[in-house]
């Protein structure tokens, strides 16, 4: 024990050089409140709507013409439903594939933050400052694209396994819409 300190007593106070400090101050520990400890047993039953998501096959898109934007990478996003569809007594797994670019993932995150208020969502991969310079040039490396695909795959799988975001309609649309996502989300068209 250090000089001048007394360990916590039964009344939740510490003594430090003759001062008493209440260590539970501000914690609202009234005897009239019921406190429930969070355990796995009192979480809602959650089963992901999608199996493992794959983000692969990066393609560098370089448009030409007067209104062409800067080059950008697109990624193949493959989502498989873990619940097989029963048709005529047979089981079929559903697989959806679409192409998405990084700004589509940014729009997905924004929409999920608006629709899943109060939820702590997995962090989206950031656009690194040194990558921003690389992305603005036509000499983008395949190493960059594969690293980004891996980060995006981890992000999507984390979202799919989230008990709130995993059932959000925006995530379902993002993974199921085979067309350009701009047809449904005008902010990315």
Secondary structure, DSSP 8 states (H G I E B T S, - for coil): --TTEE---TTSEEEETTEEEETTTTS---TT-------GGGS-----SS---EEEEEEEE---STT----EEEEEEEEE-SS-EEETTEEE--EEEEEEEHHHHHHHHHHHHHHSTT----------HHHHHHHTSS---HHHHHHHHHHHHHHHHHHHTSTTGGG-HHHHHHHH--S-GGGT-GGG-
